[in-house]
Amino acid sequence: MHGIIGFIIIGACVCAAVLAAVLFIRDVKSSQRAAEKRRRLASRLMGK
């Protein structure tokens, strides 16, 4: 019984770690995209 509970707890921790990694990667990618947009906008404003 204790082994099953431990397995469930470990599984939940692994799921949480994977979810956190996915959210972090997605956040980094979206912030990179936002930075590119800002750079393009700034260069357009400087050009005019």
mmCIF entry with sequence, helices, sheets and N, C-alpha, C, O atoms, coordinates in Angstrom:
data_MODEL
# 
_entry.id   MODEL 
# 
_entity.id                         1 
_entity.type                       polymer 
_entity.pdbx_number_of_molecules   1 
# 
_entity_poly.entity_id                      1 
_entity_poly.type                           'polypeptide(L)' 
_entity_poly.nstd_linkage                   no 
_entity_poly.nstd_monomer                   no 
_entity_poly.pdbx_seq_one_letter_code       MHGIIGFIIIGACVCAAVLAAVLFIRDVKSSQRAAEKRRRLASRLMGK 
_entity_poly.pdbx_seq_one_letter_code_can   MHGIIGFIIIGACVCAAVLAAVLFIRDVKSSQRAAEKRRRLASRLMGK 
_entity_poly.pdbx_strand_id                 A 
# 
loop_
_entity_poly_seq.entity_id 
_entity_poly_seq.num 
_entity_poly_seq.mon_id 
_entity_poly_seq.hetero 
1 1  MET n 
1 2  HIS n 
1 3  GLY n 
1 4  ILE n 
1 5  ILE n 
1 6  GLY n 
1 7  PHE n 
1 8  ILE n 
1 9  ILE n 
1 10 ILE n 
1 11 GLY n 
1 12 ALA n 
1 13 CYS n 
1 14 VAL n 
1 15 CYS n 
1 16 ALA n 
1 17 ALA n 
1 18 VAL n 
1 19 LEU n 
1 20 ALA n 
1 21 ALA n 
1 22 VAL n 
1 23 LEU n 
1 24 PHE n 
1 25 ILE n 
1 26 ARG n 
1 27 ASP n 
1 28 VAL n 
1 29 LYS n 
1 30 SER n 
1 31 SER n 
1 32 GLN n 
1 33 ARG n 
1 34 ALA n 
1 35 ALA n 
1 36 GLU n 
1 37 LYS n 
1 38 ARG n 
1 39 ARG n 
1 40 ARG n 
1 41 LEU n 
1 42 ALA n 
1 43 SER n 
1 44 ARG n 
1 45 LEU n 
1 46 MET n 
1 47 GLY n 
1 48 LYS n 
# 
_struct_asym.id          A 
_struct_asym.entity_id   1 
# 
_struct_conf.conf_type_id            HELX_P 
_struct_conf.id                      HELX_P1 
_struct_conf.pdbx_PDB_helix_id       AA1 
_struct_conf.beg_label_comp_id       HIS 
_struct_conf.beg_label_asym_id       A 
_struct_conf.beg_label_seq_id        2 
_struct_conf.pdbx_beg_PDB_ins_code   ? 
_struct_conf.end_label_comp_id       GLY 
_struct_conf.end_label_asym_id       A 
_struct_conf.end_label_seq_id        47 
_struct_conf.pdbx_end_PDB_ins_code   ? 
_struct_conf.beg_auth_comp_id        HIS 
_struct_conf.beg_auth_asym_id        A 
_struct_conf.beg_auth_seq_id         2 
_struct_conf.end_auth_comp_id        GLY 
_struct_conf.end_auth_asym_id        A 
_struct_conf.end_auth_seq_id         47 
_struct_conf.pdbx_PDB_helix_class    1 
_struct_conf.details                 ? 
_struct_conf.pdbx_PDB_helix_length   46 
# 
_struct_conf_type.id          HELX_P 
_struct_conf_type.criteria    ? 
_struct_conf_type.reference   ? 
# 
loop_
_atom_site.group_PDB 
_atom_site.id 
_atom_site.type_symbol 
_atom_site.label_atom_id 
_atom_site.label_alt_id 
_atom_site.label_comp_id 
_atom_site.label_asym_id 
_atom_site.label_entity_id 
_atom_site.label_seq_id 
_atom_site.pdbx_PDB_ins_code 
_atom_site.Cartn_x 
_atom_site.Cartn_y 
_atom_site.Cartn_z 
_atom_site.occupancy 
_atom_site.B_iso_or_equiv 
_atom_site.pdbx_formal_charge 
_atom_site.auth_seq_id 
_atom_site.auth_comp_id 
_atom_site.auth_asym_id 
_atom_site.auth_atom_id 
_atom_site.pdbx_PDB_model_num 
ATOM 1   N N  . MET A 1 1  ? 0.829  -1.208 0.000   1.00 0.00 ? 1  MET A N  1 
ATOM 2   C CA . MET A 1 1  ? 0.000  0.000  0.000   1.00 0.00 ? 1  MET A CA 1 
ATOM 3   C C  . MET A 1 1  ? 0.866  1.262  0.000   1.00 0.00 ? 1  MET A C  1 
ATOM 4   O O  . MET A 1 1  ? 0.628  2.197  -0.764  1.00 0.00 ? 1  MET A O  1 
ATOM 5   N N  . HIS A 1 2  ? 1.884  1.266  0.881   1.00 0.00 ? 2  HIS A N  1 
ATOM 6   C CA . HIS A 1 2  ? 2.756  2.442  0.950   1.00 0.00 ? 2  HIS A CA 1 
ATOM 7   C C  . HIS A 1 2  ? 3.503  2.651  -0.366  1.00 0.00 ? 2  HIS A C  1 
ATOM 8   O O  . HIS A 1 2  ? 3.735  3.787  -0.779  1.00 0.00 ? 2  HIS A O  1 
ATOM 9   N N  . GLY A 1 3  ? 3.879  1.547  -1.024  1.00 0.00 ? 3  GLY A N  1 
ATOM 10  C CA . GLY A 1 3  ? 4.579  1.647  -2.307  1.00 0.00 ? 3  GLY A CA 1 
ATOM 11  C C  . GLY A 1 3  ? 3.725  2.326  -3.363  1.00 0.00 ? 3  GLY A C  1 
ATOM 12  O O  . GLY A 1 3  ? 4.224  3.132  -4.149  1.00 0.00 ? 3  GLY A O  1 
ATOM 13  N N  . ILE A 1 4  ? 2.434  2.000  -3.385  1.00 0.00 ? 4  ILE A N  1 
ATOM 14  C CA . ILE A 1 4  ? 1.512  2.600  -4.359  1.00 0.00 ? 4  ILE A CA 1 
ATOM 15  C C  . ILE A 1 4  ? 1.385  4.102  -4.107  1.00 0.00 ? 4  ILE A C  1 
ATOM 16  O O  . ILE A 1 4  ? 1.401  4.901  -5.043  1.00 0.00 ? 4  ILE A O  1 
ATOM 17  N N  . ILE A 1 5  ? 1.260  4.477  -2.827  1.00 0.00 ? 5  ILE A N  1 
ATOM 18  C CA . ILE A 1 5  ? 1.134  5.903  -2.475  1.00 0.00 ? 5  ILE A CA 1 
ATOM 19  C C  . ILE A 1 5  ? 2.401  6.657  -2.896  1.00 0.00 ? 5  ILE A C  1 
ATOM 20  O O  . ILE A 1 5  ? 2.320  7.754  -3.449  1.00 0.00 ? 5  ILE A O  1 
ATOM 21  N N  . GLY A 1 6  ? 3.564  6.066  -2.632  1.00 0.00 ? 6  GLY A N  1 
ATOM 22  C CA . GLY A 1 6  ? 4.828  6.689  -3.026  1.00 0.00 ? 6  GLY A CA 1 
ATOM 23  C C  . GLY A 1 6  ? 4.926  6.851  -4.530  1.00 0.00 ? 6  GLY A C  1 
ATOM 24  O O  . GLY A 1 6  ? 5.402  7.873  -5.025  1.00 0.00 ? 6  GLY A O  1 
ATOM 25  N N  . PHE A 1 7  ? 4.470  5.830  -5.259  1.00 0.00 ? 7  PHE A N  1 
ATOM 26  C CA . PHE A 1 7  ? 4.491  5.875  -6.725  1.00 0.00 ? 7  PHE A CA 1 
ATOM 27  C C  . PHE A 1 7  ? 3.596  6.999  -7.241  1.00 0.00 ? 7  PHE A C  1 
ATOM 28  O O  . PHE A 1 7  ? 3.963  7.710  -8.177  1.00 0.00 ? 7  PHE A O  1 
ATOM 29  N N  . ILE A 1 8  ? 2.424  7.157  -6.631  1.00 0.00 ? 8  ILE A N  1 
ATOM 30  C CA . ILE A 1 8  ? 1.492  8.226  -7.026  1.00 0.00 ? 8  ILE A CA 1 
ATOM 31  C C  . ILE A 1 8  ? 2.111  9.597  -6.746  1.00 0.00 ? 8  ILE A C  1 
ATOM 32  O O  . ILE A 1 8  ? 2.013  10.508 -7.568  1.00 0.00 ? 8  ILE A O  1 
ATOM 33  N N  . ILE A 1 9  ? 2.752  9.738  -5.573  1.00 0.00 ? 9  ILE A N  1 
ATOM 34  C CA . ILE A 1 9  ? 3.382  11.016 -5.205  1.00 0.00 ? 9  ILE A CA 1 
ATOM 35  C C  . ILE A 1 9  ? 4.510  11.351 -6.184  1.00 0.00 ? 9  ILE A C  1 
ATOM 36  O O  . ILE A 1 9  ? 4.617  12.489 -6.640  1.00 0.00 ? 9  ILE A O  1 
ATOM 37  N N  . ILE A 1 10 ? 5.353  10.360 -6.508  1.00 0.00 ? 10 ILE A N  1 
ATOM 38  C CA . ILE A 1 10 ? 6.460  10.567 -7.451  1.00 0.00 ? 10 ILE A CA 1 
ATOM 39  C C  . ILE A 1 10 ? 5.901  10.938 -8.831  1.00 0.00 ? 10 ILE A C  1 
ATOM 40  O O  . ILE A 1 10 ? 6.416  11.838 -9.494  1.00 0.00 ? 10 ILE A O  1 
ATOM 41  N N  . GLY A 1 11 ? 4.848  10.239 -9.253  1.00 0.00 ? 11 GLY A N  1 
ATOM 42  C CA . GLY A 1 11 ? 4.215  10.543 -10.539 1.00 0.00 ? 11 GLY A CA 1 
ATOM 43  C C  . GLY A 1 11 ? 3.685  11.964 -10.583 1.00 0.00 ? 11 GLY A C  1 
ATOM 44  O O  . GLY A 1 11 ? 3.835  12.653 -11.592 1.00 0.00 ? 11 GLY A O  1 
ATOM 45  N N  . ALA A 1 12 ? 3.066  12.409 -9.497  1.00 0.00 ? 12 ALA A N  1 
ATOM 46  C CA . ALA A 1 12 ? 2.537  13.773 -9.423  1.00 0.00 ? 12 ALA A CA 1 
ATOM 47  C C  . ALA A 1 12 ? 3.671  14.794 -9.496  1.00 0.00 ? 12 ALA A C  1 
ATOM 48  O O  . ALA A 1 12 ? 3.538  15.825 -10.155 1.00 0.00 ? 12 ALA A O  1 
ATOM 49  N N  . CYS A 1 13 ? 4.792  14.508 -8.816  1.00 0.00 ? 13 CYS A N  1 
ATOM 50  C CA . CYS A 1 13 ? 5.948  15.412 -8.844  1.00 0.00 ? 13 CYS A CA 1 
ATOM 51  C C  . CYS A 1 13 ? 6.526  15.510 -10.251 1.00 0.00 ? 13 CYS A C  1 
ATOM 52  O O  . CYS A 1 13 ? 6.878  16.599 -10.705 1.00 0.00 ? 13 CYS A O  1 
ATOM 53  N N  . VAL A 1 14 ? 6.625  14.377 -10.940 1.00 0.00 ? 14 VAL A N  1 
ATOM 54  C CA . VAL A 1 14 ? 7.145  14.359 -12.313 1.00 0.00 ? 14 VAL A CA 1 
ATOM 55  C C  . VAL A 1 14 ? 6.222  15.165 -13.223 1.00 0.00 ? 14 VAL A C  1 
ATOM 56  O O  . VAL A 1 14 ? 6.687  15.960 -14.039 1.00 0.00 ? 14 VAL A O  1 
ATOM 57  N N  . CYS A 1 15 ? 4.905  14.957 -13.081 1.00 0.00 ? 15 CYS A N  1 
ATOM 58  C CA . CYS A 1 15 ? 3.936  15.705 -13.893 1.00 0.00 ? 15 CYS A CA 1 
ATOM 59  C C  . CYS A 1 15 ? 4.067  17.202 -13.643 1.00 0.00 ? 15 CYS A C  1 
ATOM 60  O O  . CYS A 1 15 ? 4.036  17.994 -14.585 1.00 0.00 ? 15 CYS A O  1 
ATOM 61  N N  . ALA A 1 16 ? 4.213  17.591 -12.385 1.00 0.00 ? 16 ALA A N  1 
ATOM 62  C CA . ALA A 1 16 ? 4.348  19.006 -12.035 1.00 0.00 ? 16 ALA A CA 1 
ATOM 63  C C  . ALA A 1 16 ? 5.627  19.592 -12.638 1.00 0.00 ? 16 ALA A C  1 
ATOM 64  O O  . ALA A 1 16 ? 5.621  20.719 -13.133 1.00 0.00 ? 16 ALA A O  1 
ATOM 65  N N  . ALA A 1 17 ? 6.723  18.829 -12.596 1.00 0.00 ? 17 ALA A N  1 
ATOM 66  C CA . ALA A 1 17 ? 7.997  19.296 -13.149 1.00 0.00 ? 17 ALA A CA 1 
ATOM 67  C C  . ALA A 1 17 ? 7.901  19.477 -14.662 1.00 0.00 ? 17 ALA A C  1 
ATOM 68  O O  . ALA A 1 17 ? 8.386  20.471 -15.202 1.00 0.00 ? 17 ALA A O  1 
ATOM 69  N N  . VAL A 1 18 ? 7.276  18.520 -15.344 1.00 0.00 ? 18 VAL A N  1 
ATOM 70  C CA . VAL A 1 18 ? 7.108  18.602 -16.804 1.00 0.00 ? 18 VAL A CA 1 
ATOM 71  C C  . VAL A 1 18 ? 6.233  19.802 -17.154 1.00 0.00 ? 18 VAL A C  1 
ATOM 72  O O  . VAL A 1 18 ? 6.547  20.557 -18.075 1.00 0.00 ? 18 VAL A O  1 
ATOM 73  N N  . LEU A 1 19 ? 5.144  19.975 -16.423 1.00 0.00 ? 19 LEU A N  1 
ATOM 74  C CA . LEU A 1 19 ? 4.238  21.099 -16.667 1.00 0.00 ? 19 LEU A CA 1 
ATOM 75  C C  . LEU A 1 19 ? 4.961  22.426 -16.468 1.00 0.00 ? 19 LEU A C  1 
ATOM 76  O O  . LEU A 1 19 ? 4.802  23.344 -17.273 1.00 0.00 ? 19 LEU A O  1 
ATOM 77  N N  . ALA A 1 20 ? 5.751  22.535 -15.407 1.00 0.00 ? 20 ALA A N  1 
ATOM 78  C CA . ALA A 1 20 ? 6.502  23.760 -15.129 1.00 0.00 ? 20 ALA A CA 1 
ATOM 79  C C  . ALA A 1 20 ? 7.502  24.041 -16.252 1.00 0.00 ? 20 ALA A C  1 
ATOM 80  O O  . ALA A 1 20 ? 7.651  25.188 -16.673 1.00 0.00 ? 20 ALA A O  1 
ATOM 81  N N  . ALA A 1 21 ? 8.189  23.001 -16.739 1.00 0.00 ? 21 ALA A N  1 
ATOM 82  C CA . ALA A 1 21 ? 9.162  23.161 -17.825 1.00 0.00 ? 21 ALA A CA 1 
ATOM 83  C C  . ALA A 1 21 ? 8.473  23.635 -19.100 1.00 0.00 ? 21 ALA A C  1 
ATOM 84  O O  . ALA A 1 21 ? 8.966  24.538 -19.776 1.00 0.00 ? 21 ALA A O  1 
ATOM 85  N N  . VAL A 1 22 ? 7.336  23.028 -19.428 1.00 0.00 ? 22 VAL A N  1 
ATOM 86  C CA . VAL A 1 22 ? 6.591  23.411 -20.644 1.00 0.00 ? 22 VAL A CA 1 
ATOM 87  C C  . VAL A 1 22 ? 6.132  24.863 -20.549 1.00 0.00 ? 22 VAL A C  1 
ATOM 88  O O  . VAL A 1 22 ? 6.274  25.625 -21.505 1.00 0.00 ? 22 VAL A O  1 
ATOM 89  N N  . LEU A 1 23 ? 5.589  25.240 -19.412 1.00 0.00 ? 23 LEU A N  1 
ATOM 90  C CA . LEU A 1 23 ? 5.115  26.619 -19.231 1.00 0.00 ? 23 LEU A CA 1 
ATOM 91  C C  . LEU A 1 23 ? 6.285  27.596 -19.311 1.00 0.00 ? 23 LEU A C  1 
ATOM 92  O O  . LEU A 1 23 ? 6.151  28.673 -19.894 1.00 0.00 ? 23 LEU A O  1 
ATOM 93  N N  . PHE A 1 24 ? 7.436  27.229 -18.730 1.00 0.00 ? 24 PHE A N  1 
ATOM 94  C CA . PHE A 1 24 ? 8.616  28.098 -18.757 1.00 0.00 ? 24 PHE A CA 1 
ATOM 95  C C  . PHE A 1 24 ? 9.111  28.295 -20.188 1.00 0.00 ? 24 PHE A C  1 
ATOM 96  O O  . PHE A 1 24 ? 9.406  29.417 -20.600 1.00 0.00 ? 24 PHE A O  1 
ATOM 97  N N  . ILE A 1 25 ? 9.203  27.182 -20.956 1.00 0.00 ? 25 ILE A N  1 
ATOM 98  C CA . ILE A 1 25 ? 9.666  27.250 -22.348 1.00 0.00 ? 25 ILE A CA 1 
ATOM 99  C C  . ILE A 1 25 ? 8.708  28.110 -23.171 1.00 0.00 ? 25 ILE A C  1 
ATOM 100 O O  . ILE A 1 25 ? 9.139  28.946 -23.965 1.00 0.00 ? 25 ILE A O  1 
ATOM 101 N N  . ARG A 1 26 ? 7.394  27.895 -22.973 1.00 0.00 ? 26 ARG A N  1 
ATOM 102 C CA . ARG A 1 26 ? 6.398  28.671 -23.721 1.00 0.00 ? 26 ARG A CA 1 
ATOM 103 C C  . ARG A 1 26 ? 6.516  30.153 -23.382 1.00 0.00 ? 26 ARG A C  1 
ATOM 104 O O  . ARG A 1 26 ? 6.395  31.002 -24.265 1.00 0.00 ? 26 ARG A O  1 
ATOM 105 N N  . ASP A 1 27 ? 6.752  30.469 -22.111 1.00 0.00 ? 27 ASP A N  1 
ATOM 106 C CA . ASP A 1 27 ? 6.887  31.855 -21.669 1.00 0.00 ? 27 ASP A CA 1 
ATOM 107 C C  . ASP A 1 27 ? 8.124  32.494 -22.295 1.00 0.00 ? 27 ASP A C  1 
ATOM 108 O O  . ASP A 1 27 ? 8.073  33.643 -22.732 1.00 0.00 ? 27 ASP A O  1 
ATOM 109 N N  . VAL A 1 28 ? 9.235  31.758 -22.342 1.00 0.00 ? 28 VAL A N  1 
ATOM 110 C CA . VAL A 1 28 ? 10.473 32.269 -22.935 1.00 0.00 ? 28 VAL A CA 1 
ATOM 111 C C  . VAL A 1 28 ? 10.261 32.547 -24.421 1.00 0.00 ? 28 VAL A C  1 
ATOM 112 O O  . VAL A 1 28 ? 10.668 33.594 -24.923 1.00 0.00 ? 28 VAL A O  1 
ATOM 113 N N  . LYS A 1 29 ? 9.619  31.602 -25.129 1.00 0.00 ? 29 LYS A N  1 
ATOM 114 C CA . LYS A 1 29 ? 9.368  31.787 -26.563 1.00 0.00 ? 29 LYS A CA 1 
ATOM 115 C C  . LYS A 1 29 ? 8.484  32.995 -26.815 1.00 0.00 ? 29 LYS A C  1 
ATOM 116 O O  . LYS A 1 29 ? 8.758  33.782 -27.721 1.00 0.00 ? 29 LYS A O  1 
ATOM 117 N N  . SER A 1 30 ? 7.423  33.156 -26.024 1.00 0.00 ? 30 SER A N  1 
ATOM 118 C CA . SER A 1 30 ? 6.509  34.285 -26.220 1.00 0.00 ? 30 SER A CA 1 
ATOM 119 C C  . SER A 1 30 ? 7.223  35.601 -25.914 1.00 0.00 ? 30 SER A C  1 
ATOM 120 O O  . SER A 1 30 ? 6.979  36.601 -26.589 1.00 0.00 ? 30 SER A O  1 
ATOM 121 N N  . SER A 1 31 ? 8.098  35.619 -24.911 1.00 0.00 ? 31 SER A N  1 
ATOM 122 C CA . SER A 1 31 ? 8.813  36.849 -24.576 1.00 0.00 ? 31 SER A CA 1 
ATOM 123 C C  . SER A 1 31 ? 9.830  37.183 -25.675 1.00 0.00 ? 31 SER A C  1 
ATOM 124 O O  . SER A 1 31 ? 10.068 38.356 -25.961 1.00 0.00 ? 31 SER A O  1 
ATOM 125 N N  . GLN A 1 32 ? 10.431 36.153 -26.294 1.00 0.00 ? 32 GLN A N  1 
ATOM 126 C CA . GLN A 1 32 ? 11.349 36.384 -27.418 1.00 0.00 ? 32 GLN A CA 1 
ATOM 127 C C  . GLN A 1 32 ? 10.587 37.000 -28.583 1.00 0.00 ? 32 GLN A C  1 
ATOM 128 O O  . GLN A 1 32 ? 11.079 37.925 -29.230 1.00 0.00 ? 32 GLN A O  1 
ATOM 129 N N  . ARG A 1 33 ? 9.374  36.487 -28.855 1.00 0.00 ? 33 ARG A N  1 
ATOM 130 C CA . ARG A 1 33 ? 8.542  37.014 -29.930 1.00 0.00 ? 33 ARG A CA 1 
ATOM 131 C C  . ARG A 1 33 ? 8.178  38.470 -29.652 1.00 0.00 ? 33 ARG A C  1 
ATOM 132 O O  . ARG A 1 33 ? 8.214  39.307 -30.553 1.00 0.00 ? 33 ARG A O  1 
ATOM 133 N N  . ALA A 1 34 ? 7.830  38.767 -28.405 1.00 0.00 ? 34 ALA A N  1 
ATOM 134 C CA . ALA A 1 34 ? 7.479  40.131 -28.010 1.00 0.00 ? 34 ALA A CA 1 
ATOM 135 C C  . ALA A 1 34 ? 8.687  41.055 -28.185 1.00 0.00 ? 34 ALA A C  1 
ATOM 136 O O  . ALA A 1 34 ? 8.537  42.195 -28.624 1.00 0.00 ? 34 ALA A O  1 
ATOM 137 N N  . ALA A 1 35 ? 9.872  40.570 -27.846 1.00 0.00 ? 35 ALA A N  1 
ATOM 138 C CA . ALA A 1 35 ? 11.096 41.360 -27.994 1.00 0.00 ? 35 ALA A CA 1 
ATOM 139 C C  . ALA A 1 35 ? 11.359 41.658 -29.470 1.00 0.00 ? 35 ALA A C  1 
ATOM 140 O O  . ALA A 1 35 ? 11.758 42.769 -29.820 1.00 0.00 ? 35 ALA A O  1 
ATOM 141 N N  . GLU A 1 36 ? 11.133 40.661 -30.340 1.00 0.00 ? 36 GLU A N  1 
ATOM 142 C CA . GLU A 1 36 ? 11.306 40.871 -31.783 1.00 0.00 ? 36 GLU A CA 1 
ATOM 143 C C  . GLU A 1 36 ? 10.338 41.931 -32.291 1.00 0.00 ? 36 GLU A C  1 
ATOM 144 O O  . GLU A 1 36 ? 10.727 42.801 -33.071 1.00 0.00 ? 36 GLU A O  1 
ATOM 145 N N  . LYS A 1 37 ? 9.082  41.867 -31.859 1.00 0.00 ? 37 LYS A N  1 
ATOM 146 C CA . LYS A 1 37 ? 8.081  42.856 -32.272 1.00 0.00 ? 37 LYS A CA 1 
ATOM 147 C C  . LYS A 1 37 ? 8.500  44.254 -31.839 1.00 0.00 ? 37 LYS A C  1 
ATOM 148 O O  . LYS A 1 37 ? 8.403  45.207 -32.613 1.00 0.00 ? 37 LYS A O  1 
ATOM 149 N N  . ARG A 1 38 ? 8.971  44.373 -30.588 1.00 0.00 ? 38 ARG A N  1 
ATOM 150 C CA . ARG A 1 38 ? 9.417  45.673 -30.081 1.00 0.00 ? 38 ARG A CA 1 
ATOM 151 C C  . ARG A 1 38 ? 10.586 46.196 -30.902 1.00 0.00 ? 38 ARG A C  1 
ATOM 152 O O  . ARG A 1 38 ? 10.646 47.384 -31.218 1.00 0.00 ? 38 ARG A O  1 
ATOM 153 N N  . ARG A 1 39 ? 11.522 45.303 -31.251 1.00 0.00 ? 39 ARG A N  1 
ATOM 154 C CA . ARG A 1 39 ? 12.697 45.700 -32.024 1.00 0.00 ? 39 ARG A CA 1 
ATOM 155 C C  . ARG A 1 39 ? 12.274 46.206 -33.400 1.00 0.00 ? 39 ARG A C  1 
ATOM 156 O O  . ARG A 1 39 ? 12.767 47.232 -33.869 1.00 0.00 ? 39 ARG A O  1 
ATOM 157 N N  . ARG A 1 40 ? 11.348 45.471 -34.052 1.00 0.00 ? 40 ARG A N  1 
ATOM 158 C CA . ARG A 1 40 ? 10.866 45.872 -35.373 1.00 0.00 ? 40 ARG A CA 1 
ATOM 159 C C  . ARG A 1 40 ? 10.164 47.223 -35.304 1.00 0.00 ? 40 ARG A C  1 
ATOM 160 O O  . ARG A 1 40 ? 10.372 48.089 -36.154 1.00 0.00 ? 40 ARG A O  1 
ATOM 161 N N  . LEU A 1 41 ? 9.332  47.392 -34.284 1.00 0.00 ? 41 LEU A N  1 
ATOM 162 C CA . LEU A 1 41 ? 8.599  48.645 -34.104 1.00 0.00 ? 41 LEU A CA 1 
ATOM 163 C C  . LEU A 1 41 ? 9.577  49.796 -33.876 1.00 0.00 ? 41 LEU A C  1 
ATOM 164 O O  . LEU A 1 41 ? 9.410  50.873 -34.448 1.00 0.00 ? 41 LEU A O  1 
ATOM 165 N N  . ALA A 1 42 ? 10.592 49.577 -33.048 1.00 0.00 ? 42 ALA A N  1 
ATOM 166 C CA . ALA A 1 42 ? 11.590 50.604 -32.752 1.00 0.00 ? 42 ALA A CA 1 
ATOM 167 C C  . ALA A 1 42 ? 12.363 50.975 -34.017 1.00 0.00 ? 42 ALA A C  1 
ATOM 168 O O  . ALA A 1 42 ? 12.603 52.156 -34.270 1.00 0.00 ? 42 ALA A O  1 
ATOM 169 N N  . SER A 1 43 ? 12.756 49.977 -34.814 1.00 0.00 ? 43 SER A N  1 
ATOM 170 C CA . SER A 1 43 ? 13.510 50.261 -36.042 1.00 0.00 ? 43 SER A CA 1 
ATOM 171 C C  . SER A 1 43 ? 12.635 51.014 -37.043 1.00 0.00 ? 43 SER A C  1 
ATOM 172 O O  . SER A 1 43 ? 13.126 51.873 -37.776 1.00 0.00 ? 43 SER A O  1 
ATOM 173 N N  . ARG A 1 44 ? 11.338 50.693 -37.075 1.00 0.00 ? 44 ARG A N  1 
ATOM 174 C CA . ARG A 1 44 ? 10.410 51.381 -37.978 1.00 0.00 ? 44 ARG A CA 1 
ATOM 175 C C  . ARG A 1 44 ? 10.266 52.846 -37.556 1.00 0.00 ? 44 ARG A C  1 
ATOM 176 O O  . ARG A 1 44 ? 10.236 53.744 -38.397 1.00 0.00 ? 44 ARG A O  1 
ATOM 177 N N  . LEU A 1 45 ? 10.176 53.074 -36.240 1.00 0.00 ? 45 LEU A N  1 
ATOM 178 C CA . LEU A 1 45 ? 10.049 54.445 -35.728 1.00 0.00 ? 45 LEU A CA 1 
ATOM 179 C C  . LEU A 1 45 ? 11.335 55.234 -35.987 1.00 0.00 ? 45 LEU A C  1 
ATOM 180 O O  . LEU A 1 45 ? 11.284 56.416 -36.329 1.00 0.00 ? 45 LEU A O  1 
ATOM 181 N N  . MET A 1 46 ? 12.481 54.582 -35.823 1.00 0.00 ? 46 MET A N  1 
ATOM 182 C CA . MET A 1 46 ? 13.766 55.246 -36.059 1.00 0.00 ? 46 MET A CA 1 
ATOM 183 C C  . MET A 1 46 ? 13.938 55.564 -37.547 1.00 0.00 ? 46 MET A C  1 
ATOM 184 O O  . MET A 1 46 ? 14.496 56.600 -37.910 1.00 0.00 ? 46 MET A O  1 
ATOM 185 N N  . GLY A 1 47 ? 13.448 54.651 -38.409 1.00 0.00 ? 47 GLY A N  1 
ATOM 186 C CA . GLY A 1 47 ? 13.571 54.831 -39.858 1.00 0.00 ? 47 GLY A CA 1 
ATOM 187 C C  . GLY A 1 47 ? 12.804 56.050 -40.352 1.00 0.00 ? 47 GLY A C  1 
ATOM 188 O O  . GLY A 1 47 ? 13.251 56.744 -41.265 1.00 0.00 ? 47 GLY A O  1 
ATOM 189 N N  . LYS A 1 48 ? 11.642 56.310 -39.743 1.00 0.00 ? 48 LYS A N  1 
ATOM 190 C CA . LYS A 1 48 ? 10.807 57.459 -40.162 1.00 0.00 ? 48 LYS A CA 1 
ATOM 191 C C  . LYS A 1 48 ? 11.229 58.732 -39.474 1.00 0.00 ? 48 LYS A C  1 
ATOM 192 O O  . LYS A 1 48 ? 10.637 59.785 -39.710 1.00 0.00 ? 48 LYS A O  1 
# 
